[in-house]
């Protein structure tokens, strides 16, 4: 069961890297790339799976922290979906939307690592 948990953590980190990496890479011309939506969904699904594995592995959990992370992840997912739809239609995504997706994903990484 630990291997499943570790694989989920790995995929969760990959999802964050997809969102934040593309955001930083496109900082000069901010947009929301469709792969950022994919990363957001990967993070959301693996995060929910990790929350389900915590009791199964008798691990201690900080549920307020996980609740806040889930709320931020949902916001990132919705914003990335809106940005992906605009991107695919050829419409202007807007700097605010692009920075919200990347910035909130980075905030989620900060919450995960700094909140003990």
C-alpha positions in Angstrom: 0.0 0.0 0.0 2.9 2.3 0.6 4.0 2.0 -3.0 0.5 3.2 -4.1 0.8 6.2 -1.8 4.3 7.0 -3.1 3.2 6.8 -6.7 0.3 9.1 -6.0 2.7 11.6 -4.3 4.9 11.4 -7.4 2.0 12.1 -9.8 0.8 14.9 -7.5 4.1 16.6 -7.8 4.2 16.1 -11.6 0.8 17.8 -11.8 2.1 20.8 -9.8 5.2 20.9 -12.0 2.9 21.0 -15.1 1.0 24.0 -13.9 3.8 26.1 -12.3 6.4 25.1 -14.9 4.3 26.3 -17.9 3.3 29.4 -16.0 6.9 30.4 -15.3 7.9 29.4 -18.9 5.2 31.7 -20.4 5.8 34.6 -18.0 6.6 37.1 -20.8 3.3 36.3 -22.6 1.0 34.9 -19.9 -1.7 32.5 -21.0 -3.3 29.3 -19.8 -2.1 26.3 -21.8 -4.3 23.2 -22.1 -1.6 21.1 -20.3 -2.1 23.3 -17.2 -5.7 22.1 -17.0 -4.4 18.5 -17.4 -1.9 19.2 -14.5 -4.7 20.7 -12.4 -6.9 17.6 -12.9 -4.0 15.3 -12.2 -3.4 17.2 -8.9 -7.0 17.2 -8.0 -7.5 13.4 -8.6 -4.2 12.3 -6.9 -4.9 14.7 -4.0 -8.3 13.1 -3.4 -6.7 9.6 -3.7 -4.0 10.6 -1.2 -6.7 11.9 1.2 -8.4 8.5 0.9 -5.1 6.6 1.5 -4.3 8.5 4.8 -6.8 6.5 7.0 -6.0 3.2 5.2 -2.3 3.6 6.1 -3.0 4.8 9.7 -1.3 8.1 9.0 -2.0 11.3 10.9 -3.7 14.0 8.8 -4.1 17.7 9.2 -7.7 17.9 7.8 -8.0 21.7 8.0 -4.9 22.0 5.8 -6.2 19.3 3.4 -9.5 21.1 3.2 -7.9 24.4 2.3 -5.6 22.6 -0.3 -8.7 21.0 -1.8 -10.5 24.4 -2.1 -7.5 26.0 -3.7 -7.1 23.0 -6.1 -10.7 23.3 -7.1 -10.2 27.0 -7.9 -7.1 26.2 -9.9 -9.1 23.5 -11.8 -12.0 25.8 -12.6 -9.7 28.7 -13.7 -7.6 26.4 -15.8 -10.7 25.0 -17.5 -11.9 28.5 -18.3 -8.4 29.4 -19.6 -8.1 26.2 -21.7 -11.5 26.9 -23.3 -10.5 30.4 -24.2 -7.1 29.2 -25.5 -8.6 26.6 -27.7 -11.1 29.1 -29.2 -8.3 31.5 -30.0 -9.6 34.1 -27.6 -7.5 36.3 -25.3 -6.9 34.5 -22.0 -5.9 37.5 -20.0 -2.9 38.0 -17.8 -5.0 37.9 -14.6 -6.4 34.5 -15.4 -3.0 33.1 -16.3 -1.4 34.5 -13.2 -4.3 33.3 -11.0 -3.8 29.7 -12.3 -0.1 29.7 -11.7 -0.1 31.7 -8.5 -2.8 29.6 -6.8 -1.0 26.4 -7.8 2.2 27.8 -6.3 0.2 28.8 -3.2 -0.9 25.2 -2.9 2.7 24.0 -3.0 3.6 26.5 -0.3 0.7 25.3 1.9 1.8 21.7 1.4 5.4 22.4 2.3 5.3 25.2 4.9 2.2 24.4 6.9 3.2 21.8 9.6 
